[in-house]
Amino acid sequence: MRVVVVGAGVIGCAVAFECARRGARVQVLDPRRPGRGATCASAGILAPYIEGHSPELRALGVQGMAAYEPFLAALDTAGAEPPEYRRAGTLQAAFDDEGARDLTELAHLLAEAEVDHRLMDGAAARSLEAGLSNRVIAALEIPAHGYVSPDGLVAALVDGATRLGAVFSVARVTGVSSGPTPRVETEGDTVDADAVILAAGSWVSELPTSIDSPHQPPSTVRTNLPRQSVIRPIRGQLLHLKSCATIASRVLWGPGCYIVPRRDGTVLVGATVEDVGFDERATLGGVRALVDAAFALAPGLDAANLEEVRVGLRPATADELPIIGPSATMPQVFYAAGHYRSGVLLAPLTASLVAGLVLDGLAAPELDALRPGRFGL
């Protein structure tokens, strides 16, 4: 089967790898190099019990986290260099009574779900992580959480998929046509496919699409589908720091920021949430907010070097659940978009769901809540 994936972020690359692993002929199209959109501004945190703001998203995230190790094993089998991956846990901190109550509520949910966790006061938290601020009055440890390097993951996915015959092309898509033979148009070429997978993140809403009828010329049935009101870009700014001192041994999460310490001394601090349209500029206000929040949580970061500010546009949907599955309006066109803040976490699960659907016709139960048709797509 010929599969064209539009979008080379972590979702598009994961889908490409999984489809190639299952025998499809895959081509990936993106105007940038792989992983240069929202993925490059991700810290790669795997923390569904913190990030899952609804029961549906939490359940999906737990499945996504469970899918990671077999997915990384498949990459290893394909000969790809494994990305940095650690499951040392998260420590979520509170500075005031309201934050402490929120942690207590989350601890009750975790206890009901029989998830390993530990609720503690500020002194106990500082005994685990000496770099924590004295402002911390309570903390919640969740050992199952961790992170994966987004850059390393994308590099492994591209390498693994390429070894399996996938082709990655830097090309701007100018149109997607569905029908008996799906077709993707770029600025310099037309690519026919058996299936087209739209995984272009926030830019899915900008792709011109059409539904071709075998009885009419395509130009007479071209239509703009109602995606602009469904997927919107939310800017996230991420600080890339370098620290000579050990900041923490696990991911720290506090009011206004999270901190991810990496093995090489790199520290990632993120991330802002800004509804500013397709503006990918770093701002002094965003950097200042992250610096202030990070210093309040871990004062030792004051001596770190600011290496880079990374900016990405995360694709948010109206219900904050991703859009995964067959288009309700375009035959042989499938969505893998709208992952918002959970793209890295859900990449292996999304890849499995999409490849099973496209290549084997298997509609997993998880797809019911994620179907594009819920938004008229």
C-alpha positions as CSV (number, residue, x, y, z in Angstrom):
1,M,0.0,0.0,0.0
2,R,1.2,3.5,-0.8
3,V,0.8,5.8,2.2
4,V,1.5,9.6,2.1
5,V,2.0,11.2,5.5
6,V,1.6,15.0,5.5
7,G,3.6,16.3,8.4
8,A,7.0,15.3,9.9
9,G,6.5,16.1,13.6
10,V,6.8,13.4,16.1
11,I,3.3,12.2,15.2
12,G,3.9,12.0,11.5
13,C,7.3,10.4,12.0
14,A,5.9,7.8,14.4
15,V,3.0,7.0,12.0
16,A,5.5,6.7,9.1
17,F,7.8,4.3,11.0
18,E,4.9,2.1,12.1
19,C,3.3,2.0,8.6
20,A,6.7,1.2,7.1
21,R,7.3,-1.5,9.7
22,R,4.1,-3.1,8.7
23,G,5.1,-3.2,5.0
24,A,3.6,0.0,3.5
25,R,5.5,2.2,1.0
26,V,5.6,5.5,2.9
27,Q,6.4,9.0,1.8
28,V,6.4,11.9,4.3
29,L,6.0,15.5,3.2
30,D,6.7,18.6,5.3
31,P,8.1,22.1,4.4
32,R,10.6,21.7,7.3
33,R,13.0,19.1,8.3
34,P,11.5,16.4,10.6
35,G,10.7,17.6,14.1
36,R,11.1,21.3,13.5
37,G,7.6,22.3,14.4
38,A,5.9,21.9,17.8
39,T,8.1,18.9,18.5
40,C,11.3,20.9,18.8
41,A,9.7,22.9,21.6
42,S,8.6,19.9,23.6
43,A,10.4,18.6,26.7
44,G,9.2,15.1,26.0
45,I,7.6,14.6,29.4
46,L,5.7,11.3,29.9
47,A,3.3,12.3,32.8
48,P,-0.3,11.4,32.1
49,Y,-1.4,11.6,35.7
50,I,-0.4,15.3,35.8
51,E,-1.2,16.3,32.2
52,G,-4.5,14.3,31.9
53,H,-6.9,17.1,32.6
54,S,-9.9,14.9,31.8
55,P,-10.6,11.2,32.5
56,E,-10.6,10.5,28.8
57,L,-7.2,12.2,28.2
58,R,-5.7,10.6,31.3
59,A,-6.8,7.1,30.2
60,L,-5.4,7.8,26.7
61,G,-2.1,9.1,28.2
62,V,-1.7,6.0,30.4
63,Q,-2.0,3.8,27.4
64,G,0.4,6.0,25.5
65,M,3.0,5.7,28.3
66,A,2.5,1.9,28.4
67,A,3.2,1.7,24.6
68,Y,6.6,3.4,24.9
69,E,8.9,0.5,25.8
70,P,7.6,-1.9,23.1
71,F,7.8,0.9,20.6
72,L,11.4,1.7,21.5
73,A,12.2,-2.0,21.2
74,A,10.8,-1.9,17.7
75,L,13.0,1.0,16.8
76,D,16.0,-0.9,18.2
77,T,15.1,-3.9,16.1
78,A,15.0,-1.6,13.0
79,G,18.6,-0.5,13.8
80,A,17.8,3.0,14.9
81,E,19.9,4.7,17.6
82,P,17.7,4.8,20.8
83,P,16.7,8.2,22.2
84,E,17.4,9.2,25.8
85,Y,14.6,7.7,27.8
86,R,14.2,7.8,31.6
87,R,11.4,6.7,33.9
88,A,12.7,8.3,37.2
89,G,9.4,9.8,38.1
90,T,8.0,13.3,38.6
91,L,7.8,15.4,41.8
92,Q,5.0,17.9,41.6
93,A,5.3,20.8,44.1
94,A,2.9,23.2,45.8
95,F,3.7,26.6,47.2
96,D,0.5,27.3,49.1
97,D,-2.5,25.7,50.7
98,E,-4.6,25.7,47.6
99,G,-1.9,23.9,45.6
100,A,-1.5,21.4,48.5
101,R,-5.2,20.6,48.4
102,D,-4.9,20.0,44.6
103,L,-2.1,17.5,45.2
104,T,-4.2,15.8,47.9
105,E,-7.1,15.4,45.5
106,L,-4.8,13.9,42.8
107,A,-3.3,11.6,45.4
108,H,-6.8,10.3,46.2
109,L,-7.4,9.6,42.5
110,L,-4.1,7.8,42.2
111,A,-5.0,5.7,45.3
112,E,-8.3,4.7,43.8
113,A,-6.6,3.7,40.6
114,E,-3.9,1.8,42.5
115,V,-1.1,4.0,41.0
116,D,2.1,4.1,43.0
117,H,2.6,7.6,44.5
118,R,3.8,9.4,47.6
119,L,2.3,12.6,49.1
120,M,4.7,14.5,51.3
121,D,5.4,17.8,53.0
122,G,8.1,20.3,51.9
123,A,10.8,19.0,54.1
124,A,10.4,15.4,52.8
125,A,10.4,16.8,49.3
126,R,13.7,18.6,49.9
127,S,15.1,15.3,51.2
128,L,14.4,13.8,47.8
129,E,15.4,16.8,45.8
130,A,17.8,19.1,47.7
131,G,17.5,21.7,45.0
132,L,13.9,22.5,45.7
133,S,13.0,25.9,47.0
134,N,12.1,26.5,50.6
135,R,8.7,27.8,49.3
136,V,7.6,24.2,48.6
137,I,5.2,23.2,51.3
138,A,3.9,19.9,49.8
139,A,4.8,17.6,46.9
140,L,3.5,14.5,45.1
141,E,5.9,11.9,43.7
142,I,4.7,9.7,40.9
143,P,7.5,7.1,40.1
144,A,6.0,5.8,36.9
145,H,6.5,9.1,35.1
146,G,9.5,10.1,33.1
147,Y,10.6,11.7,29.8
148,V,12.0,10.9,26.4
149,S,14.2,13.2,24.3
150,P,12.0,14.5,21.5
151,D,15.0,15.3,19.2
152,G,16.4,11.8,19.8
153,L,13.0,10.2,19.3
154,V,12.4,12.0,15.9
155,A,16.0,11.1,14.8
156,A,15.4,7.4,15.6
157,L,12.0,7.4,13.9
158,V,13.4,8.9,10.7
159,D,16.3,6.5,10.7
160,G,14.2,3.5,11.5
161,A,11.6,4.4,8.9
162,T,14.2,5.2,6.2
163,R,15.9,1.8,6.8
164,L,12.4,0.3,6.1
165,G,12.1,2.2,2.8
166,A,10.2,5.3,3.8
167,V,11.1,8.6,2.0
168,F,11.2,11.9,3.8
169,S,10.8,14.9,1.5
170,V,11.0,18.6,2.3
171,A,8.1,19.9,0.3
172,R,5.2,22.3,0.9
173,V,1.8,20.7,0.4
174,T,-0.6,22.9,-1.6
175,G,-3.6,20.6,-1.8
176,V,-5.0,17.2,-0.7
177,S,-7.6,15.5,-2.9
178,S,-9.6,12.5,-1.8
179,G,-11.7,10.1,-3.9
180,P,-10.9,6.8,-5.7
181,T,-7.2,7.8,-5.8
182,P,-6.2,10.1,-3.1
183,R,-3.7,12.7,-4.3
184,V,-1.3,15.2,-2.6
185,E,-0.1,18.2,-4.5
186,T,3.1,20.0,-3.6
187,E,4.6,23.2,-5.1
188,G,6.5,21.0,-7.6
189,D,4.9,17.6,-7.8
190,T,1.7,15.5,-7.5
191,V,1.8,12.3,-5.4
192,D,-0.8,9.6,-5.7
193,A,-1.5,7.3,-2.8
194,D,-3.8,4.6,-1.5
195,A,-4.2,6.5,1.7
196,V,-3.3,10.0,2.9
197,I,-2.6,10.7,6.6
198,L,-2.9,14.3,7.8
199,A,-0.4,14.7,10.6
200,A,0.6,18.4,10.1
201,G,-0.3,19.6,13.6
202,S,-1.6,23.1,13.7
203,W,-1.1,23.4,10.0
204,V,-3.8,20.7,9.3
205,S,-6.3,23.6,9.5
206,E,-4.4,25.4,6.7
207,L,-4.3,22.5,4.2
208,P,-6.4,23.1,1.1
209,T,-8.6,20.0,0.6
210,S,-11.0,18.7,-2.0
211,I,-13.4,15.8,-2.6
212,D,-13.1,14.5,-6.1
213,S,-16.1,12.9,-7.7
214,P,-15.5,10.4,-10.6
215,H,-18.3,12.1,-12.4
216,Q,-17.2,15.7,-12.1
217,P,-13.9,17.6,-12.6
218,P,-12.2,18.2,-9.3
219,S,-12.4,21.9,-9.6
220,T,-16.2,21.8,-9.4
221,V,-16.3,20.0,-6.0
222,R,-13.4,21.7,-4.2
223,T,-14.5,22.6,-0.7
224,N,-12.9,24.2,2.4
225,L,-13.6,21.9,5.3
226,P,-14.4,23.4,8.7
227,R,-11.1,22.7,10.4
228,Q,-10.1,26.3,11.3
229,S,-12.6,26.3,14.2
230,V,-11.4,22.8,15.4
231,I,-7.6,22.9,15.5
232,R,-5.9,26.1,16.7
233,P,-2.3,26.8,17.3
234,I,-1.2,27.5,20.9
235,R,2.3,28.9,21.2
236,G,4.7,27.2,23.7
237,Q,8.1,28.7,24.6
238,L,10.7,26.3,26.1
239,L,14.0,27.3,27.6
240,H,17.1,25.2,26.9
241,L,19.6,25.7,29.7
242,K,23.0,24.3,30.6
243,S,23.8,23.8,34.2
244,C,27.1,22.8,35.8
245,A,25.3,21.8,39.0
246,T,22.9,18.9,39.4
247,I,19.4,20.4,39.6
248,A,17.3,17.3,40.2
249,S,17.2,13.6,39.7
250,R,13.6,13.5,38.4
251,V,11.2,15.8,36.5
252,L,10.1,18.7,38.7
253,W,6.6,20.2,38.2
254,G,5.6,23.4,40.0
255,P,3.4,26.5,39.6
256,G,4.0,28.0,36.2
257,C,6.6,25.6,34.9
258,Y,8.2,22.2,34.7
259,I,11.9,21.4,34.8
260,V,13.4,18.4,33.0
261,P,17.1,17.6,33.9
262,R,18.9,15.6,31.2
263,R,21.9,13.3,31.5
264,D,24.2,15.7,29.7
265,G,23.6,18.6,32.1
266,T,20.9,20.1,29.8
267,V,17.9,21.4,31.6
268,L,14.6,22.1,29.8
269,V,12.1,24.6,31.3
270,G,8.7,24.9,29.9
271,A,6.3,25.9,28.8
272,T,4.1,28.9,28.1
273,V,0.5,28.5,26.8
274,E,-0.3,31.4,24.5
275,D,-3.2,31.7,22.1
276,V,-1.6,34.0,19.5
277,G,-2.3,32.4,16.2
278,F,0.5,31.3,13.9
279,D,3.1,33.5,15.7
280,E,6.3,31.5,16.3
281,R,8.4,34.3,17.8
282,A,10.0,34.0,21.2
283,T,9.1,36.9,23.5
284,L,10.8,38.5,26.5
285,G,7.5,38.2,28.4
286,G,7.4,34.4,27.8
287,V,11.1,34.0,28.8
288,R,10.7,36.1,31.9
289,A,7.7,34.1,33.1
290,L,9.5,30.8,32.7
291,V,12.7,32.1,34.3
292,D,10.8,33.5,37.3
293,A,8.8,30.3,37.7
294,A,11.9,28.1,37.4
295,F,13.9,30.1,39.9
296,A,11.0,30.0,42.4
297,L,10.9,26.2,42.1
298,A,14.7,25.4,41.9
299,P,16.8,28.5,42.9
300,G,20.0,26.7,41.7
301,L,19.0,27.4,38.1
302,D,20.1,31.0,38.7
303,A,23.6,30.0,37.6
304,A,22.6,28.1,34.5
305,N,23.4,29.3,31.0
306,L,20.6,30.1,28.7
307,E,21.5,28.2,25.5
308,E,18.3,28.6,23.4
309,V,14.7,29.6,23.5
310,R,12.6,27.1,21.5
311,V,9.1,27.9,20.2
312,G,6.4,25.6,18.8
313,L,2.7,25.9,18.0
314,R,0.8,23.0,19.7
315,P,-2.4,21.9,17.9
316,A,-5.3,22.2,20.3
317,T,-8.8,20.9,19.7
318,A,-12.0,22.2,21.3
319,D,-12.2,19.2,23.7
320,E,-8.4,18.8,24.0
321,L,-8.6,15.3,22.7
322,P,-6.7,14.4,19.5
323,I,-8.3,13.8,16.2
324,I,-7.4,10.3,15.1
325,G,-9.2,8.2,12.5
326,P,-10.8,8.2,9.0
327,S,-12.2,11.5,7.7
328,A,-16.0,11.5,7.7
329,T,-16.0,13.6,4.5
330,M,-12.9,12.5,2.5
331,P,-12.5,8.8,1.4
332,Q,-9.1,7.3,2.1
333,V,-8.0,10.4,4.1
334,F,-7.1,9.9,7.8
335,Y,-6.3,12.3,10.6
336,A,-3.6,12.0,13.2
337,A,-3.7,15.6,14.6
338,G,-4.7,17.8,17.4
339,H,-2.5,16.2,20.1
340,Y,-1.9,19.6,21.8
341,R,0.4,19.1,24.8
342,S,0.5,15.3,24.5
343,G,2.1,14.7,21.1
344,V,5.3,13.0,22.4
345,L,3.3,11.0,25.0
346,L,0.8,9.7,22.5
347,A,3.1,9.2,19.5
348,P,3.5,5.4,19.8
349,L,-0.1,4.8,20.6
350,T,-1.3,7.0,17.7
351,A,1.1,5.3,15.3
352,S,-0.3,1.9,16.3
353,L,-4.0,3.0,16.0
354,V,-3.5,4.7,12.6
355,A,-1.4,1.9,11.1
356,G,-3.9,-0.7,12.3
357,L,-6.8,1.3,10.8
358,V,-5.1,2.2,7.5
359,L,-3.3,-1.1,6.7
360,D,-5.5,-3.7,8.4
361,G,-8.9,-2.0,8.6
362,L,-8.9,-2.5,12.4
363,A,-10.8,0.3,14.3
364,A,-9.6,0.1,17.9
365,P,-12.2,1.0,20.6
366,E,-10.1,4.0,21.6
367,L,-10.9,5.7,18.2
368,D,-14.6,6.1,19.1
369,A,-13.9,9.2,21.3
370,L,-11.2,10.5,18.8
371,R,-13.1,10.2,15.5
372,P,-12.8,13.2,13.2
373,G,-16.5,13.1,12.6
374,R,-17.2,14.6,16.0
375,F,-16.0,17.9,14.5
376,G,-17.5,17.3,11.1
377,L,-14.1,16.5,9.5
